[in-house]
Amino acid sequence: MSGDRGPDGPVEADVVICGAGVAGLAAACALGRHGIDVLLLEKQRSRPPVAKGEVLQPGSLNLLHGWGVLPALEARRAVRLDRLVARRADGSELLTMDFGQLDTDRPWLLSHDYVTILECLEGALGGTVRRQHGVLVEDLLRDEHGRVTGVRTGGGDRREIRARAVLAADGRSSRLRRLAGMTADPVAYDHRLLSFELAGTPPVTDEVSTYVTDRGMVMVYPLPDERIRVYVQVAADELRKADQVRLRQWCRQLVADVPALGPLAGLLEAGLGSRQLLPVFQYWAPSLVRPGIALVGEAAHGVHPLSAQGMNTAIGDAAALASRLAGVDLGDRAALDGALRAYEGERLERIKDIHSMSHNAARMMTSTSRGGRILGRRLLSGSARSGRLRHQLTYNMSGLGIRPLGTLDRLFQLGVLPDRRRAAVAAR
Ligand SMILES: Cc1cc2nc3c(=O)[nH]c(=O)nc-3n(C[C@H](O)[C@H](O)[C@H](O)COP(=O)(O)OP(=O)(O)OC[C@H]3O[C@@H](n4cnc5c(N)ncnc54)[C@H](O)[C@@H]3O)c2cc1C
């Protein structure tokens, strides 16, 4: 507890969390609900609006409901979406994942702006959580055995803050991960995403549509207040040095290549000024803990955004860590480290499964080579033919759990073998 003495001096917090993105805030929320004393440090004073982390899966909705965050999101007009649909460029259906089929309390997706999701998490932080913005964590404090015992802040606010445990929630390029001697080498995909936020109503309103086309994937879904998020896959150098004329030509070509975007053509051209170009990465850290420190969220893992799993996995990390730490005497270092190792044991397998599912989905939908395109579409339509596989894929995306596909499932997807159990739907 804050104010107590530890072996190395006064302890200012049970847990210091570095980074107030979705991972740090979710961890603060979950730990606060167990009455754990938390100090949350964030280097930014304010949040720039960025296109990231907007679609929440049913597994996260259940957790957010338990933390009291869901009502705030709904009160701020979050949009419910029933399905993820892979479509051809002309809009015809390749594969539908219908979340309504899932046996869970909230069988839908929810979309909202990343910043609003963060604000709703902030609104649910308990009385044992303190927040400080504009504080850069520069270094880790350690004892003579190398154990992490706190953090050192930098900039104009140089301080040493001792804590019983430190959580690195400082995102993809995590400084704390590196300082703690853990690795995760982010690998960039060969393409980027061009993001548009448009004012209007998408052609299909209750779904996340992913158009799988010869030029790569295009994703469209509604945001609150009649806004539309569009992500367009672009080659790394596709729009380098493009002027306004070239951008408009590019936009017209996009609509010609993906006729399903026809109803959005005018909005896309008008939205060129507010586009954002985003690199995309995949990675996972082979270890998540060291004595006194644990990784959560993108400090630990990253996947292609098209599977909408990054923020959801971060929320799962937070819940798992908090339930491991709940009831543990955090002053007992052996007990604390045992709880951190249990967290690692529980999450690492899940993180690897989510990584491999997301990477396979990304390859299926973003391949632009002839062979990759043919294979991707064959896998999608093979899955569509089997109700059992459709259900399994939907479940795996939902954040409720993972049932990895086996070799036979791959053969069914490829159409090499008929799926004789295609009508069966696995129990929850
Ligand atoms: C285009 C795009 C779309 C996406 N869509 C989805 C989606 O629909 N669904 C989904 O589940 N996921 C999605 N994701 C992934 C999701 O956005 C990320 O997984 C999630 O935001 C990671 O959260 P985080 O808190 O781990 O990291 P971040 O959001 O990066 O937060 C890290 C925080 O740490 C702070 N920080 C960093 N270093 C320090 C330091 N030294 N001291 C103090 N503070 C520090 C940063 O300022 C930042 O606020 C998407 C990602 C992208 C790029």
The ligand as a MOL file (V3000), in Angstrom:
LIG
                    3D

  0  0  0     0  0            999 V3000
M  V30 BEGIN CTAB
M  V30 COUNTS 53 58 0 0 0
M  V30 BEGIN ATOM
M  V30 1 C -5.3650 0.9650 -37.6970 0
M  V30 2 C -5.5880 0.1370 -36.4730 0
M  V30 3 C -6.8530 -0.3570 -36.2010 0
M  V30 4 C -7.0610 -1.1750 -35.0830 0
M  V30 5 N -8.3200 -1.6640 -34.8500 0
M  V30 6 C -8.5260 -2.4730 -33.7900 0
M  V30 7 C -9.8420 -2.9570 -33.4970 0
M  V30 8 O -10.8060 -2.6460 -34.2010 0
M  V30 9 N -9.9980 -3.7660 -32.4250 0
M  V30 10 C -8.9460 -4.1080 -31.6220 0
M  V30 11 O -9.1550 -4.8770 -30.6670 0
M  V30 12 N -7.7050 -3.6290 -31.8510 0
M  V30 13 C -7.4700 -2.8170 -32.9040 0
M  V30 14 N -6.2240 -2.3070 -33.1300 0
M  V30 15 C -5.1550 -2.5870 -32.1800 0
M  V30 16 C -5.2710 -1.6860 -30.9510 0
M  V30 17 O -5.4030 -0.3320 -31.3280 0
M  V30 18 C -4.0360 -1.8510 -30.0910 0
M  V30 19 O -3.8170 -3.2120 -29.8410 0
M  V30 20 C -4.2180 -1.1360 -28.7480 0
M  V30 21 O -4.4510 0.2270 -28.9560 0
M  V30 22 C -2.9690 -1.3330 -27.9100 0
M  V30 23 O -3.1480 -0.6630 -26.6970 0
M  V30 24 P -1.9450 -0.4310 -25.7160 0
M  V30 25 O -2.5060 0.2740 -24.5430 0
M  V30 26 O -1.2030 -1.6940 -25.5280 0
M  V30 27 O -0.9560 0.5260 -26.5200 0
M  V30 28 P -1.1400 2.0630 -26.9050 0
M  V30 29 O -2.5340 2.3790 -27.3080 0
M  V30 30 O -0.0600 2.3400 -27.8910 0
M  V30 31 O -0.8600 2.8410 -25.5460 0
M  V30 32 C 0.4380 2.9530 -24.9960 0
M  V30 33 C 0.4380 4.1960 -24.1350 0
M  V30 34 O 1.6670 4.2570 -23.4310 0
M  V30 35 C 2.1310 5.5990 -23.4450 0
M  V30 36 N 3.5790 5.5280 -23.2460 0
M  V30 37 C 4.4980 4.9900 -24.1000 0
M  V30 38 N 5.7310 5.0710 -23.5740 0
M  V30 39 C 5.5960 5.6520 -22.3480 0
M  V30 40 C 6.5160 6.0000 -21.3330 0
M  V30 41 N 7.8370 5.7420 -21.4650 0
M  V30 42 N 6.0520 6.6100 -20.2110 0
M  V30 43 C 4.7230 6.8670 -20.0530 0
M  V30 44 N 3.8010 6.5670 -21.0080 0
M  V30 45 C 4.2320 5.9520 -22.1350 0
M  V30 46 C 1.7230 6.1070 -24.8040 0
M  V30 47 O 1.6770 7.5060 -24.8530 0
M  V30 48 C 0.3410 5.4750 -24.9510 0
M  V30 49 O -0.6810 6.2750 -24.4270 0
M  V30 50 C -5.9910 -1.4800 -34.2250 0
M  V30 51 C -4.7230 -0.9530 -34.4880 0
M  V30 52 C -4.5100 -0.1530 -35.5890 0
M  V30 53 C -3.1450 0.4070 -35.8610 0
M  V30 END ATOM
M  V30 BEGIN BOND
M  V30 1 1 1 2
M  V30 2 1 2 3
M  V30 3 2 2 52
M  V30 4 2 3 4
M  V30 5 1 4 5
M  V30 6 1 4 50
M  V30 7 2 5 6
M  V30 8 1 6 7
M  V30 9 1 6 13
M  V30 10 2 7 8
M  V30 11 1 7 9
M  V30 12 1 9 10
M  V30 13 2 10 11
M  V30 14 1 10 12
M  V30 15 2 12 13
M  V30 16 1 13 14
M  V30 17 1 14 15
M  V30 18 1 14 50
M  V30 19 1 15 16
M  V30 20 1 16 17
M  V30 21 1 16 18
M  V30 22 1 18 19
M  V30 23 1 18 20
M  V30 24 1 20 21
M  V30 25 1 20 22
M  V30 26 1 22 23
M  V30 27 1 23 24
M  V30 28 2 24 25
M  V30 29 1 24 26
M  V30 30 1 24 27
M  V30 31 1 27 28
M  V30 32 2 28 29
M  V30 33 1 28 30
M  V30 34 1 28 31
M  V30 35 1 31 32
M  V30 36 1 32 33
M  V30 37 1 33 34
M  V30 38 1 33 48
M  V30 39 1 34 35
M  V30 40 1 35 36
M  V30 41 1 35 46
M  V30 42 1 36 37
M  V30 43 1 36 45
M  V30 44 2 37 38
M  V30 45 1 38 39
M  V30 46 1 39 40
M  V30 47 2 39 45
M  V30 48 1 40 41
M  V30 49 2 40 42
M  V30 50 1 42 43
M  V30 51 2 43 44
M  V30 52 1 44 45
M  V30 53 1 46 47
M  V30 54 1 46 48
M  V30 55 1 48 49
M  V30 56 2 50 51
M  V30 57 1 51 52
M  V30 58 1 52 53
M  V30 END BOND
M  V30 END CTAB
M  END
